[in-house]
Amino acid sequence: MKLLLDECVVQEFRLLIDGHDVFTVGYLGWSGVKNGQLLSRAAANGFDALITTDRNIEKQQNLSSLPIALIILIAASNDLDDLTPLIPDLLRSLNSLKPRTVIRVGQA
């Protein structure tokens, strides 16, 4: 699966997502791109999902028009130590990922 990490997710997190092709917004040169345009670019470039910690993105965007899923990581902070425990649930959710869906991983 081809996954894109939003720039609000620490880049080292990608190394923990085994078995998938994970790219960062920064690596692709898309830093600073607004959410709507970022989702469009991701979809146009064959990404299956955007992984973010931005809890407001689903309220701001119309995902039903894009062939991409959105995964929102819910953690105490964006620190790698807070995100790492979410890996098992994230990997499980990727097994049943469908386009145009929003999946929340973690607890508020």
C-alpha positions, 0 to 999 in steps of 0.5 A: 500500500502506498501511504503519505505522511502529513507534515504534522507527523514526525518523519521517523514514524514512517520507518515503523510502518512495515510492509508498505511504501511510506512517503513524507510530504517533505520528501515529495517537496509538498511541504506547505501545501494546503490540505485540499490540494494535498489530498488531490495530489496524493490521489493523483499520485496513486496514494491509498491514504494520507496519515495525519494527526490533524483532527480537523481535516475531515471537517474541512475536506470533502473526501467523497470526491477523492479515491483516497482514505484518510487515517487520523492518528489520535495521540497525546502529542505528535511525538514519536513516543506517543505515536509509536503505540498506535502502530499495531492498530494502524497496521490492522486498519490498513488491512481493511482500508477502503477509499473515501473512508476516514479511520481514527487510530487511537483514543482521544 
